[in-house]
Amino acid sequence: MVRTYIKSAAAGVFLLGFATPALALHGEFGDQCTMALANGKDVQTDCTINGQFEGKTYCFGSKEAMTQFMADPSGNLAKARTYYSSKHPG
């Protein structure tokens, strides 16, 4: 009985590991660092560091980038959108 329980628990943990990427958060700009975009750079992230502004999720390459972005979210977002649209038209 105990052996069956341990096997079931181990199988559950194993399957949860596969489900985790499916639960990963996705942000605007294809998960690129929003502050990097505001500075004219492309930096891909896994969106583990993220923040919300005006109901949307934005990804960051570091906590420092997120803090910098949140100091002026409207201004930084305008710069990020301008840069992103120049590199990714349409």
C-alpha positions as CSV (number, residue, x, y, z in Angstrom):
1,M,0.0,0.0,0.0
2,V,2.7,2.5,0.9
3,R,4.7,1.5,-2.2
4,T,1.7,2.3,-4.4
5,Y,1.2,5.6,-2.7
6,I,4.8,6.6,-3.3
7,K,4.7,5.6,-6.9
8,S,1.5,7.6,-7.4
9,A,3.0,10.6,-5.7
10,A,6.2,10.4,-7.8
11,A,4.1,10.1,-11.0
12,G,2.1,13.2,-10.0
13,V,5.3,15.2,-9.4
14,F,6.7,14.0,-12.7
15,L,3.5,15.0,-14.6
16,L,3.4,18.4,-12.9
17,G,6.9,19.1,-14.2
18,F,5.5,18.7,-17.8
19,A,2.5,20.9,-17.1
20,T,4.5,23.8,-15.7
21,P,5.6,25.2,-19.1
22,A,2.0,25.1,-20.2
23,L,1.1,27.3,-17.2
24,A,3.9,29.8,-17.9
25,L,2.9,33.4,-18.2
26,H,3.0,35.2,-21.6
27,G,3.4,38.9,-21.9
28,E,3.2,41.6,-24.5
29,F,5.9,42.0,-27.2
30,G,6.5,38.3,-27.5
31,D,7.9,38.0,-24.0
32,Q,10.7,40.4,-24.7
33,C,12.0,42.7,-21.9
34,T,9.8,45.8,-22.1
35,M,12.5,48.0,-20.6
36,A,15.1,46.7,-23.0
37,L,12.7,47.6,-25.9
38,A,12.3,51.1,-24.4
39,N,16.1,51.4,-24.6
40,G,16.1,50.2,-28.2
41,K,17.3,46.6,-27.6
42,D,15.8,43.2,-28.1
43,V,16.1,40.9,-25.0
44,Q,14.1,37.7,-25.0
45,T,12.8,36.6,-21.6
46,D,11.0,33.6,-20.1
47,C,8.6,36.1,-18.4
48,T,9.3,34.8,-14.9
49,I,9.9,38.5,-13.9
50,N,6.8,40.4,-15.0
51,G,4.5,43.2,-14.0
52,Q,1.0,44.4,-14.9
53,F,0.1,47.8,-16.3
54,E,-3.2,48.9,-17.6
55,G,-4.5,45.3,-17.5
56,K,-1.6,43.8,-19.6
57,T,1.4,41.7,-18.6
58,Y,4.9,42.9,-19.4
59,C,8.0,40.8,-19.1
60,F,11.4,41.9,-17.9
61,G,14.9,40.5,-18.0
62,S,15.6,41.5,-14.4
63,K,14.0,43.0,-11.3
64,E,16.0,46.1,-11.9
65,A,14.5,46.5,-15.4
66,M,11.0,46.1,-14.0
67,T,11.7,48.7,-11.3
68,Q,13.1,51.1,-13.9
69,F,10.1,50.6,-16.1
70,M,7.6,51.1,-13.3
71,A,9.2,54.5,-12.5
72,D,7.5,55.8,-15.6
73,P,5.4,53.1,-17.1
74,S,3.5,55.3,-19.6
75,G,6.7,56.9,-21.0
76,N,8.6,53.7,-21.1
77,L,5.7,51.8,-22.7
78,A,5.5,54.5,-25.4
79,K,9.2,54.1,-26.2
80,A,8.9,50.3,-26.2
81,R,5.9,50.3,-28.5
82,T,7.7,52.7,-30.9
83,Y,10.9,50.5,-31.0
84,Y,9.0,47.2,-31.2
85,S,6.7,48.4,-34.1
86,S,9.8,49.6,-36.1
87,K,11.3,46.1,-35.8
88,H,8.1,44.1,-36.0
89,P,5.8,45.9,-38.4
90,G,2.2,44.7,-38.8
